[in-house]
Amino acid sequence: MTKQLNIGMIGYGFMARAHSNAWTNVSHFFDTGYRPVLKAVAARNVSKVRHFAEAWGYESQESDWRHMVERADIDAIDICVPNDLHAEIAIAAAQAGKMVLSEKPLARTEAEGKPMVDAVEKAGVANMVWYNYRRVPAVMLIKQMVESGRLGTIFHYRAKFLQDWTISPDVPQGGQATWRLDVDAAGSGVTGDLLAHCLDTAIWINGGISSLTAMTETFIKERKDAATGENKPVGIDDAAAVLTRFANGSLGTFESTRYARGHKAGYTLEINGEKGSLAWDLHDLNRVQFFDHSVAGAQRGWTNILVTDGDHPYLGKWWVPGLIIGYEHSFTHQVADFLDGVRTSKPAAPTFREALETNRVCDAILASGKSGQWVNL
Ligand code: SOE
């Protein structure tokens, strides 16, 4: 029997749209035993939240998330607000006995995230952080190929996440669209926002990071505060380049910036092993590039695996073989896995505890960027 699961969404920005789309679609394609219902959405701006509720079909709205967390008719709280609010909301939601899903990163720092982990574990409620790129079928296939030993010993893990939307000094900090530039709201710049995705995928595929050194930079030192119009020092990192050692002996190189002209969401990764290499590019997200060293002679070379067939991860649930899917599907897959986890009591990853590790690595990157020293983790 399919059970109804009432969702309480907090926030109405871009991520709230991505998640609402996933909650809406999941039961049309995946049989998880649950049918999510968009029960309520909460945000302070009454007219914007009303508009959002109407656009997405939320049954009700709240202007204070605290009311929503206390509502008996809400089963799961989905946090899609700036990072500085994640901890307070997640802890209150867990204490009220709700399942809790948080947009990434879990928190601004590991120290802030730890009580969130304690709260969900103490309350025994289902919890998950939205590192959605794990659920791109091609990325999942890479994970499966690495795990099954297709690459043999791994030597290198390389990832980049490049953007260019903050190059203009006129972009303010703070406010609805630009809170990611305000260190108080975001905690960090590209490290927590973009590198966190690369690190989450890397740790999941290649295991833990044992040490690192980083170079970080803030190119524009002052920006206007969106609320007051006053110039204020910029506290976030605009760019980060990181060298890591993984516990399995491989070396990692990671780069992230919002100053790579021409790049809007340039997430790429490549893994090099003894028996072959794998590569993936978000802008060609249904394709895995594979170099198989076991192919002999003249036919050896990079090949394309189009991840569009029924036996590829998640693909059997969508269209007929060969048809492509996109960015939004990664969120639907994450919801499907979350609901499966609730049904089977095998929590979907990353849980708050697992995602805390990414916060720990981000903290080390920021510390190393300041000190210029290697950090052991
Ligand atoms: C930033 O522009 C951003 O929206 C991130 O916050 C997301 O996590 C990333 O997936 C795309 O870029």
Residues whose N, C-alpha, C, O or C-beta is under 5 A from the ligand:
A	BS01	SOE	D193
